[in-house]
């Protein structure tokens, strides 16, 4: 326990100091959190397992609160509108990453894994940089969330397929498990909606005058559905999103959103810390050139493809441009995919993991600069852009 408290103290102290410096220098605060991970993890040689696991609470809360912003009927409508955009951009991003990795000397199988890992956009970064009003009420927030959720579901499907393809003997051992996932996944959403309507809503109606109890009930709902999703073979994060969608129909949803934001932001600091802490600085040097090339290609091409596709489906030029830039980075899901293959299953090179991590971080850093300096965000570098 002493070790955990010391590690947590180091993270909070360094994150506070670097965030303060970022504010003074008018830099995106997210970069301070990532730098905190690099500095603390390598300077103090800390064991990161506990803090990395704890950081998933922040991601789960992030998707829970994002789900609160979307009524289920609205989400279904968004899927229909955004699916052509999502599929096209994912295909182009995967092809770009695959081609560059192949040209740099990686094998076809490894290059394909790189393309798969880097074809999504970052749910965490996009939602974190959307002002609350935009997330709840504007078309920009709704369209971005629709695309991100579709990509997250595709990433979960990719994880299932990779486990079956690469784990020794997994095809026979996991057939029943996959069947359980499919049935459980189909049943999880209606079960959550029914429970919210007939049980949770009545509970919240009796405690809404006591904010601490109402927030505790909402947090229990979020983590409880997350645990159910995990038991079915999905992720806590996806379960948190389902919990948020169900709660979006409740009259006090936005009040709960406001009350849980601070808790979410604290745990997200740990997520960005874990991103920086994962870097093996010695291995980074060997993959820096191809990672930079992939990151540059994604940052340049993804916003253009998003822009073209949004224009094709009827959005305005200004909307298409902003949405493309907000969605123009690689995703944290890619880190999970490549870690599964390169580390857990041991069938890919270790440097493949570093390549994807470095490319993802570079796109996140560049994207943060572009968005924070051009569009309204909760952490804008100028007063007119600081909107929440």
C-alpha positions in Angstrom: 0.0 0.0 0.0 2.9 2.4 0.8 4.3 1.8 -2.7 1.0 2.5 -4.4 0.5 5.7 -2.4 4.1 6.8 -3.3 3.6 6.1 -7.0 0.2 7.9 -7.0 1.8 10.9 -5.2 4.6 11.1 -7.8 2.1 11.0 -10.6 -0.2 13.7 -9.1 2.7 16.0 -8.1 4.5 15.7 -11.5 1.2 16.0 -13.4 0.3 19.1 -11.5 3.7 20.7 -12.0 3.8 19.9 -15.7 0.2 21.0 -16.2 1.0 24.3 -14.6 4.0 24.8 -17.0 1.8 23.8 -19.9 -0.8 26.5 -19.0 2.0 29.1 -18.7 3.4 28.1 -22.0 -0.1 27.9 -23.6 0.5 24.2 -24.6 -2.2 21.4 -24.6 -2.4 20.0 -21.1 -2.8 16.4 -22.4 0.9 16.6 -23.5 1.8 17.4 -19.9 0.1 14.2 -18.7 1.9 12.1 -21.4 5.3 13.7 -20.5 4.6 13.0 -16.9 4.4 9.3 -17.7 7.7 9.4 -19.6 9.5 11.3 -16.8 8.1 9.5 -13.7 8.2 6.0 -15.1 11.7 6.2 -16.3 13.1 8.4 -13.6 11.8 6.4 -10.7 11.6 3.0 -12.3 8.1 2.5 -10.8 5.9 -0.6 -11.2 3.0 0.7 -13.4 0.6 -2.2 -13.3 -1.8 -0.9 -10.7 -1.9 2.7 -12.0 -2.4 1.4 -15.6 -5.3 -0.8 -14.5 -6.7 2.1 -12.5 -6.5 4.3 -15.6 -9.2 2.2 -17.3 -11.7 3.6 -14.8 -11.2 7.0 -16.4 -11.8 5.6 -19.9 -14.9 3.8 -18.7 -16.2 7.0 -17.1 -15.4 8.9 -20.3 -17.4 6.6 -22.5 -20.2 6.5 -19.8 -20.5 10.2 -19.9 -20.3 10.2 -23.7 -23.2 7.7 -23.8 -25.3 10.0 -21.6 -25.1 12.6 -24.4 -26.8 10.2 -26.8 -30.4 8.9 -26.7 -30.5 5.3 -28.1 -32.8 6.3 -31.0 -30.4 9.1 -31.9 -27.5 6.7 -31.8 -29.1 4.2 -34.3 -29.8 7.1 -36.6 -26.2 8.3 -36.4 -24.9 4.8 -37.3 -26.9 4.9 -40.5 -25.5 8.3 -41.4 -21.9 7.8 -40.4 -21.2 4.2 -41.5 -20.0 5.0 -45.1 -17.7 7.7 -43.6 -16.4 5.3 -41.0 -15.7 2.4 -43.3 -14.0 4.6 -46.0 -11.7 6.4 -43.6 -10.7 3.1 -41.8 -9.9 1.5 -45.1 -7.7 4.4 -46.3 -5.9 4.7 -42.9 -5.2 1.0 -42.8 -3.9 1.0 -46.3 -1.6 3.9 -45.7 -0.1 2.4 -42.5 0.2 -1.0 -44.2 2.0 0.5 -47.2 4.5 2.6 -45.2 5.3 -0.3 -42.8 5.8 -2.6 -45.8 8.0 -0.1 -47.6 10.1 0.2 -44.4 11.0 -3.5 -44.4 8.4 -5.0 -42.1 6.9 -8.3 -43.3 3.4 -8.4 -44.9 1.8 -10.0 -41.7 3.4 -7.4 -39.4 2.5 -4.6 -41.8 -1.1 -5.8 -41.8 -1.2 -5.7 -38.0 0.2 -2.1 -38.1 -2.6 -1.1 -40.5 -5.3 -2.7 -38.4 -4.0 -1.0 -35.2 -3.8 2.4 -36.7 -7.0 2.7 -38.7 -9.2 4.0 -35.9 -9.6 7.5 -34.3 -9.1 8.2 -30.6 -12.3 8.2 -28.6 -10.5 9.5 -25.5 -8.8 12.5 -27.3 -11.8 13.5 -29.4 -14.4 13.4 -26.5 -11.9 15.1 -24.1 -11.5 18.0 -26.5 -15.2 18.5 -27.3 -16.9 21.2 -25.2 -19.8 19.8 -23.1 -22.4 21.8 -25.0 -21.1 20.5 -28.3 -21.1 16.9 -27.0 -24.7 17.2 -25.7 -26.5 19.5 -28.1 -24.6 20.1 -31.4 -24.4 18.0 -34.5 -20.6 18.0 -34.3 -20.6 16.1 -31.0 -23.2 13.6 -32.2 -21.6 12.8 -35.5 -18.1 12.4 -33.9 -19.5 10.0 -31.2 -21.4 8.0 -33.8 -18.2 7.4 -35.8 -16.1 6.7 -32.7 -18.6 4.2 -31.3 -18.8 2.4 -34.7 -15.0 2.2 -34.7 -14.9 0.9 -31.1 -17.2 -1.9 -32.1 -15.1 -2.7 -35.1 -12.0 -2.8 -32.8 -13.7 -5.2 -30.4 -14.6 -7.5 -33.3 -10.9 -7.3 -34.5 -9.7 -8.3 -31.0 -12.0 -11.4 -31.1 -10.8 -12.4 -34.6 -7.1 -11.9 -33.7 -7.4 -14.1 -30.6 -9.0 -16.8 -32.7 -6.4 -16.5 -35.5 -3.2 -16.2 -33.4 -3.8 -18.0 -30.1 -2.6 -21.7 -30.3 -5.7 -24.0 -30.6 -8.0 -21.0 -30.0 -10.3 -21.8 -32.9 -11.7 -24.9 -31.1 -11.3 -23.6 -27.5 -13.0 -20.3 -28.1 -15.9 -21.3 -30.3 -18.3 -21.5 -27.4 -16.9 -18.3 -25.9 -17.5 -16.4 -29.1 -21.1 -17.7 -29.2 -21.6 -16.5 -25.6 -20.1 -13.1 -26.6 -22.5 -12.8 -29.6 -25.6 -13.7 -27.6 -24.5 -11.7 -24.6 -23.6 -8.7 -26.7 -27.0 -8.7 -28.4 -28.8 -9.0 -25.0 -26.7 -6.5 -23.0 -28.2 -3.4 -24.5 -31.9 -4.3 -24.2 -31.2 -5.6 -20.7 -29.5 -2.3 -19.7 -32.4 -0.3 -21.2 -35.0 -2.3 -19.3 -33.2 -2.2 -16.0 -32.8 1.6 -16.3 -36.4 2.1 -17.1 -38.0 -0.1 -14.4 -35.4 -0.1 -11.6 -32.6 2.5 -11.9 -34.9 5.4 -12.8 -37.1 4.8 -9.7 -34.0 4.6 -7.5 -32.7 7.9 -8.8 -36.1 9.5 -8.4 -35.9 8.8 -4.6 -32.3 10.0 -4.2 -31.9 12.9 -6.7 -32.2 15.4 -3.8 -29.0 14.0 -2.3 -26.3 14.6 -4.9 -23.6 12.4 -3.4 -26.0 9.4 -3.3 -27.3 10.0 -6.8 -23.7 10.2 -8.1 -22.8 7.1 -6.3 -25.7 5.2 -7.8 -24.7 6.4 -11.3 -21.1 5.3 -10.7 -22.3 1.9 -9.5 -24.5 1.6 -12.6 -21.5 2.5 -14.9 -19.1 0.1 -13.3 -21.7 -2.6 -12.9 -22.6 -2.7 -16.6 -18.9 -2.5 -17.3 -18.3 -5.6 -15.2 -21.1 -7.4 -17.0 -19.6 -6.5 -20.4 -16.2 -7.8 -19.3 -17.7 -11.0 -18.1 -19.2 -11.5 -21.6 -15.8 -11.0 -23.2 -16.1 -7.3 -24.1 -14.4 -4.4 -22.3 -15.3 -2.4 -19.3 -15.2 0.7 -21.5 -17.8 -0.6 -23.9 -20.0 -1.6 -21.0 -19.7 1.9 -19.6 -20.9 3.3 -22.9 -23.9 1.0 -22.9 -24.7 2.2 -19.3 -24.5 5.8 -20.4 -26.8 5.3 -23.4 -29.4 3.7 -21.2 -29.1 6.5 -18.6 -29.4 9.1 -21.4 -33.2 8.7 -21.3 -33.4 9.7 -17.6 -34.4 13.3 -16.7 -31.4 13.8 -14.4 -28.8 12.5 -16.8 -27.1 15.9 -17.5 -27.0 16.7 -13.8 -25.2 13.4 -13.2 -22.9 14.2 -16.1 -21.7 17.4 -14.5 -21.2 15.8 -11.1 -19.0 13.0 -12.5 -16.8 15.1 -14.8 -14.1 15.9 -12.2 -13.8 12.2 -11.2 -13.5 11.3 -14.8 -10.8 13.9 -15.5 -8.7 12.6 -12.5 -8.7 9.0 -13.7 -7.9 10.2 -17.3 -4.7 11.7 -16.1 -3.7 8.2 -15.2 -4.5 7.0 -18.7 -2.3 9.5 -20.4 0.4 8.9 -17.8 0.2 5.2 -18.7 0.6 6.1 -22.4 3.8 7.9 -21.7 5.1 5.3 -19.3 4.7 2.5 -21.8 7.5 3.9 -24.0 10.7 2.0 -24.1 13.0 4.9 -24.9 15.8 2.7 -26.2 13.5 1.0 -28.6 11.9 4.2 -29.7 15.0 5.3 -31.5 14.9 2.3 -33.9 11.3 2.9 -35.0 11.2 6.7 -34.9 11.6 7.2 -38.6 8.8 4.8 -39.8 6.6 5.9 -36.9 7.0 9.5 -37.9 6.3 8.7 -41.5 3.1 6.8 -40.6 2.0 9.6 -38.2 2.6 12.3 -40.8 0.7 10.4 -43.5 -2.3 9.8 -41.1 -2.3 13.5 -39.9 -2.3 14.7 -43.5 -4.6 12.2 -45.2 -7.2 11.3 -42.6 -8.7 14.8 -42.2 -8.9 15.1 -46.0 -10.7 11.8 -46.4 -13.1 12.7 -43.5 -13.7 16.1 -45.2 -14.5 14.5 -48.5 -16.8 11.9 -47.1 -18.6 14.4 -44.9 -19.2 16.6 -47.9 -20.5 13.6 -49.9 -23.1 12.8 -47.1 -24.3 16.4 -47.2 -22.4 18.3 -44.4 -21.2 21.9 -44.8 -17.6 22.7 -45.7 -16.9 24.2 -42.2 -18.4 21.2 -40.5 -16.5 18.7 -42.6 -13.2 20.5 -42.0 -13.5 20.7 -38.3 -14.8 17.2 -37.8 -11.9 15.8 -40.0 -9.3 17.6 -37.9 -10.9 16.5 -34.6 -10.9 12.9 -35.8 -7.5 12.9 -37.5 -5.4 10.9 -35.1 -4.8 7.2 -34.3 -6.6 5.4 -31.5 -5.8 4.0 -28.1 -7.6 0.8 -29.3 -4.6 0.3 -31.6 -2.3 0.0 -28.6 -4.6 -2.7 -27.1 -4.7 -4.6 -30.4 -0.9 -4.5 -31.0 -0.1 -5.3 -27.3 -2.3 -8.4 -27.6 -0.4 -9.7 -30.7 3.1 -8.5 -30.0 3.3 -9.1 -26.2 0.5 -11.4 -25.0 0.5 -13.9 -27.8 4.1 -13.4 -28.7 3.7 -13.8 -32.5 5.0 -10.4 -33.6 8.2 -8.4 -33.1 8.6 -6.4 -29.9 9.5 -3.3 -32.0 6.1 -3.6 -33.7 4.6 -2.6 -30.4 6.9 0.4 -30.1 6.2 1.4 -33.7 2.4 1.6 -33.1 2.8 3.3 -29.7 5.1 6.0 -31.1 3.0 6.6 -34.2 -0.2 6.8 -32.1 1.4 9.2 -29.6 2.8 11.4 -32.4 -0.7 11.6 -34.0 -2.3 12.4 -30.7 0.3 15.2 -29.9 0.0 16.8 -33.3 -3.8 16.5 -33.3 -4.0 18.1 -29.9 -2.0 21.1 -31.1 -4.2 21.5 -34.2 -7.5 21.2 -32.3 -6.6 23.2 -29.2 -5.2 26.1 -31.2 -8.0 26.2 -33.8 -11.3 25.1 -32.3 -13.2 25.5 -29.0 -12.2 23.0 -26.3 -12.4 22.7 -22.5 -8.6 23.3 -22.4 -8.2 26.0 -25.0 -4.9 27.9 -24.9 -6.8 31.2 -25.4 -9.8 32.6 -23.6 -12.0 32.7 -26.7 -11.3 29.0 -27.4 -11.7 27.8 -23.8 -15.3 26.6 -23.9 -17.1 24.0 -21.7 
